[in-house]
Amino acid sequence: MSLSVGIVGLPNVGKSTLFNALTKKSIPAENYPFCTIDPSVGIVPVPDNRLYKLAEFSKTEKTIPAVVEFTDIAGLVKGAADGEGLGNKFLAHIRETDAIAQVVRIFEDQDITHVHGEVDPLGDIGVINLELIMADAQTVANRIASIGKDVKRGDKKAVLENDLLIKLETILKDGKLASSLSLTEEEKPLVKSLHLLTSKPMMYVLNKKTGATNLDETEDPRYKFLIEYFRENDAIFVKVDAAIEQDMKDFNAGEKEAFKKDMGMEDGGLDELIKKGYELLDLITYFTTGEKETRAWTTKRDSTAPQAGRAIHSDFETKFIKADIIEWDKLLEAGSHAKAKERGWIRLEGKEYIVKDGDVIEFKV
């Protein structure tokens, strides 16, 4: 399952630095706008202690984590929707992703220039969101024009879509994201077909900098206004020190823990960002485990057992018969598959079963 989170934001807020830390991949991250011209894509393992506990339980030879895809997209500027700063190209790159991680700078550092001359997190979000909204408004206007003839002749499908487009047009003109519009089940596929930027799930990555003045540590009113905005909009956010995380990209887990302790860094950061990105895509994890391999598999939330099996092989969907299922912690508690069966903890489920996060599954085809 290839679903991606696009890393977006203004120039010089730390997008490429964050991407390098996430993917352990070296791409330019210089102190000037438009350093990253083509999007870079990285596949990032999802931290999950359950996987390694199951691997230890099975004494497995190979352990494979679930992954989430991140795409580094060059910085947007005011006027991007009108083509400023290669804006049209970059907006097209965002359109190809499934969710958005908007990087917002919350540190003061005279050595790292801000494209607008001052650090203003809420203002930066306003600039980015406005460009996305303007691009969507153009998409909606174009679609209204293209179905005009069908609407005039009374085509029911066109009339339904036009009504939805008018509602979207109103929302966007009010400066709101398309995702803020409540949709009927009939309208959801229509919105999806429009590929609107602001209908994508979005999270905010607050980039700090060790040794600099961080707004969240100084009771700065700019940070208070930012948090109020997140609360009012029920927004997902996570704080990360991208530069330090990049410095630690080649450290093992023990070295990272010791380094963070020495630096007085908070827990969370990069691992929390990866997990939040996974959740943003509405993904869950199920497991297969045995002596040869323990693996975390990815499926969309509310998938049936056959749909989830497709992640392993298409035959697991088309030829699905039944599946043995147990919660991962129940399997560990039992101590073995045999004891889990004795206690009746392993259930035989059919095609209608909705897979839960943390299920351990053995498919029968």
C-alpha positions in Angstrom: 0.0 0.0 0.0 1.7 3.2 -1.2 0.2 6.2 0.6 2.3 9.3 1.1 2.5 12.3 3.4 3.8 15.5 1.7 6.1 17.7 3.8 5.2 21.3 2.9 5.9 24.8 4.3 7.6 28.1 3.6 11.2 28.2 2.5 13.8 27.8 5.3 11.5 26.3 7.9 13.4 23.0 8.0 11.5 20.8 5.6 14.5 19.2 3.9 16.3 18.9 7.2 13.3 17.0 8.6 13.1 14.8 5.6 16.8 13.9 5.9 16.3 13.0 9.5 13.2 10.9 8.6 14.7 9.0 5.8 18.5 9.0 6.6 18.8 10.2 3.0 21.0 13.1 2.0 19.4 15.8 -0.1 20.3 19.5 -0.2 19.1 21.5 2.7 20.8 24.9 2.2 19.8 28.2 3.7 18.1 29.7 0.6 14.6 29.3 -1.0 13.9 26.7 -3.7 16.9 24.5 -2.9 14.7 21.4 -3.4 13.3 21.6 -6.9 12.0 18.1 -7.4 10.2 16.2 -4.7 12.2 13.5 -2.9 10.4 10.4 -1.6 11.5 8.3 1.4 10.1 5.2 2.9 10.2 5.4 6.7 9.7 2.5 9.2 6.9 3.0 11.7 8.1 2.6 15.3 6.2 -0.2 17.0 7.3 -2.1 20.0 4.6 -4.7 19.5 6.4 -6.0 16.4 9.7 -6.6 18.3 7.9 -8.3 21.2 6.2 -10.6 18.7 9.5 -11.3 17.0 11.1 -12.2 20.3 8.1 -14.4 21.1 8.4 -16.3 17.8 12.3 -16.3 17.9 11.9 -15.1 14.3 14.8 -14.9 11.8 13.6 -11.7 10.1 11.6 -8.7 11.4 9.9 -6.3 9.0 8.2 -3.1 10.2 5.3 -1.3 8.6 6.3 1.8 6.7 4.9 5.3 5.8 6.0 7.3 2.7 7.1 10.9 3.1 7.6 13.3 0.2 9.8 16.4 0.5 8.2 19.2 -1.5 10.0 22.5 -2.2 9.0 25.7 -0.2 5.8 27.5 -1.2 5.6 31.3 -1.1 2.9 34.0 -1.4 1.5 33.8 -4.9 2.2 30.1 -5.4 -1.3 29.6 -6.7 -0.6 32.1 -9.4 2.7 30.5 -10.3 5.1 32.5 -8.0 8.3 30.6 -7.1 7.5 27.6 -9.3 4.3 27.4 -7.3 2.1 25.6 -9.8 4.7 22.8 -10.1 4.9 22.5 -6.3 1.2 22.5 -5.8 0.9 19.7 -8.3 3.4 17.7 -6.3 1.2 18.2 -3.1 -1.8 17.1 -5.1 -0.1 13.7 -5.7 0.2 13.0 -1.9 -2.5 11.6 0.4 -1.9 13.8 3.4 0.0 16.9 4.3 2.5 17.6 7.1 2.9 21.4 7.3 6.3 22.3 8.8 6.1 25.5 10.9 9.1 27.3 12.4 8.9 28.2 16.1 12.5 29.2 16.7 14.3 32.5 16.5 17.8 32.4 14.8 19.4 35.4 13.1 21.7 33.0 11.1 18.7 31.4 9.4 16.7 33.9 7.4 12.9 33.8 7.4 11.4 34.4 4.0 9.1 37.1 5.5 11.8 38.7 7.7 10.2 37.6 11.0 9.1 34.4 12.7 5.3 34.2 12.8 4.0 30.6 13.0 0.3 31.5 12.7 1.0 33.9 9.9 3.1 31.2 8.1 0.2 28.7 8.3 -2.1 31.4 7.0 0.1 31.9 3.9 0.4 28.2 3.1 -3.3 27.5 3.7 -4.4 30.5 1.6 -2.3 29.3 -1.3 -3.8 25.8 -1.0 -7.3 27.4 -0.7 -6.8 29.6 -3.8 -5.6 26.6 -5.9 -8.7 24.7 -4.8 -11.0 27.6 -5.6 -9.6 27.6 -9.1 -10.2 23.8 -9.4 -13.8 24.2 -8.2 -14.4 27.1 -10.6 -13.0 25.1 -13.5 -15.2 22.2 -12.7 -18.4 24.4 -12.3 -17.7 25.7 -15.8 -17.1 22.3 -17.3 -20.4 20.8 -16.1 -22.4 23.9 -16.9 -24.1 22.4 -20.0 -25.1 19.2 -18.2 -26.6 21.2 -15.3 -28.7 23.3 -17.7 -30.2 20.2 -19.4 -31.1 18.8 -16.0 -28.6 15.9 -15.7 -29.2 14.6 -12.1 -25.6 13.7 -11.5 -24.4 17.0 -12.7 -26.9 18.9 -10.7 -25.9 17.0 -7.5 -22.2 17.8 -8.2 -22.9 21.4 -9.0 -24.7 21.8 -5.7 -21.7 20.4 -3.9 -19.3 22.6 -5.9 -21.3 25.7 -4.9 -21.0 24.7 -1.2 -17.2 24.2 -1.7 -16.9 27.5 -3.5 -18.6 29.3 -0.5 -16.3 27.5 2.0 -13.2 28.4 0.1 -14.2 32.0 -0.4 -14.6 32.3 3.4 -10.9 31.2 3.7 -11.8 27.8 5.1 -10.3 24.4 4.2 -12.5 22.1 2.1 -12.1 19.5 4.8 -14.2 21.7 7.1 -17.3 21.0 5.0 -19.6 18.3 6.3 -20.3 15.8 3.5 -23.0 13.2 2.9 -22.0 9.7 1.9 -23.1 10.6 -1.7 -20.9 13.7 -1.8 -17.7 12.1 -0.4 -16.7 10.3 -3.7 -17.4 13.5 -5.6 -15.1 15.5 -3.5 -12.4 12.8 -3.7 -12.6 12.9 -7.5 -11.7 16.6 -7.4 -8.3 15.9 -5.7 -8.6 19.1 -3.6 -5.5 20.1 -1.7 -7.4 21.3 1.4 -9.6 18.2 1.6 -6.5 16.2 2.4 -5.9 15.3 6.1 -3.3 17.7 7.6 -1.0 17.9 10.5 1.4 20.5 11.7 5.1 19.9 12.6 6.4 22.6 14.9 10.2 22.8 14.2 12.3 23.8 17.2 16.1 24.4 17.4 18.4 23.5 20.2 20.4 26.5 21.2 18.0 29.0 19.7 15.1 30.9 21.2 12.1 28.6 21.0 8.7 30.2 21.2 7.2 27.3 23.2 9.8 27.7 26.0 9.4 31.5 26.5 5.7 32.0 27.0 5.7 33.9 23.8 2.2 35.1 22.8 2.8 33.9 19.2 3.0 30.4 20.5 -0.2 30.8 22.6 -2.1 32.1 19.6 -0.8 29.1 17.6 -2.0 26.6 20.2 -5.4 28.3 20.4 -5.7 27.9 16.6 -4.9 24.2 16.8 -7.5 23.7 19.6 -10.2 25.7 17.7 -9.6 23.6 14.6 -9.0 20.3 16.3 -5.7 20.1 14.5 -3.0 17.5 15.0 0.5 18.8 15.8 3.8 17.5 17.0 7.0 19.3 18.1 10.3 18.2 16.5 13.9 19.5 16.6 14.7 18.7 12.9 18.4 19.7 13.0 19.2 17.6 16.1 17.2 14.7 14.7 19.2 14.9 11.5 22.4 14.9 13.5 21.2 11.7 15.2 20.1 10.0 12.0 22.9 7.4 12.0 22.8 6.8 15.8 21.4 3.5 17.2 18.6 3.5 19.7 20.9 3.5 22.7 23.0 6.4 21.4 19.9 8.4 20.6 18.5 8.0 24.1 21.8 9.0 25.7 22.3 12.0 23.4 18.7 13.3 24.0 19.3 12.9 27.7 22.5 14.9 27.6 20.8 17.6 25.5 17.8 17.8 27.8 15.5 17.0 24.9 11.8 16.1 25.3 10.6 12.6 24.4 8.5 12.2 21.2 9.9 14.2 18.3 10.6 12.1 15.2 9.1 8.8 16.3 5.9 10.6 17.3 5.8 12.4 13.9 6.1 9.1 12.0 3.3 7.6 14.1 1.1 10.7 13.6 1.7 10.5 9.9 0.6 6.9 9.9 -2.5 7.8 11.8 -3.2 10.8 9.5 -3.4 8.4 6.6 -6.0 6.4 8.6 -3.8 3.3 8.6 -3.7 0.5 11.1 -1.2 -2.4 11.6 -1.8 -6.1 11.8 0.9 -8.8 12.2 2.0 -12.1 10.9 4.5 -14.0 13.0 6.5 -17.2 12.9 10.0 -18.6 13.0 11.0 -17.3 9.6 9.5 -13.9 9.7 7.5 -11.5 11.9 6.0 -8.7 9.9 3.8 -5.6 10.4 1.3 -5.1 7.6 -0.5 -2.0 6.7 -4.2 -1.6 5.9 -6.8 1.1 5.9 -8.9 1.4 9.0 -12.2 -0.6 8.9 -10.8 -3.0 6.3 -12.4 -6.5 6.2 -10.1 -9.5 6.6 -10.0 -10.1 2.8 -9.2 -6.4 2.1 -6.4 -6.5 4.7 -5.0 -9.7 3.2 -4.5 -7.9 -0.1 -1.4 -6.2 1.5 0.2 -9.6 1.6 -1.0 -10.9 -1.8 -4.0 -10.4 -4.0 -4.9 -14.1 -3.6 -5.4 -13.4 0.1 -8.4 -11.2 -0.9 -9.8 -13.1 -3.9 -9.3 -16.6 -2.5 -10.0 -15.8 1.2 -11.7 -18.6 3.1 -11.2 -17.9 6.8 -8.5 -16.4 9.1 -7.3 -17.3 12.6 -7.1 -14.1 14.6 -5.8 -13.1 18.1 -4.9 -9.8 19.7 -1.1 -9.4 19.9 -1.0 -9.0 23.7 -3.3 -12.0 24.2 -0.9 -14.2 22.2 2.1 -13.0 24.3 0.1 -13.6 27.5 -0.8 -17.1 26.4 2.9 -17.9 25.8 2.3 -20.0 22.7 -0.2 -20.5 19.9 -1.2 -23.9 21.4 -2.0 -22.4 24.8 -3.9 -19.6 23.1 -6.0 -22.1 21.3 -6.6 -24.1 24.5 -8.0 -20.9 26.1 -10.2 -20.1 23.1 -8.4 -16.9 22.4 -7.7 -17.6 18.7 -10.9 -17.0 16.8 -11.8 -18.3 13.3 -13.2 -15.3 11.5 -14.9 -15.0 8.0 -15.1 -12.4 5.2 -17.1 -9.9 7.2 -14.6 -9.5 10.0 -13.2 -6.0 10.4 -9.5 -6.1 11.2 -8.4 -4.3 14.4 -5.1 -2.6 15.0 -2.8 -5.1 16.7 -4.4 -8.3 15.4 -2.2 -11.2 14.7 -3.6 -13.0 11.7 -3.1 -16.4 9.9 -5.0 -16.3 6.6 -6.5 -19.5 5.1 -6.9 -19.5 1.3 
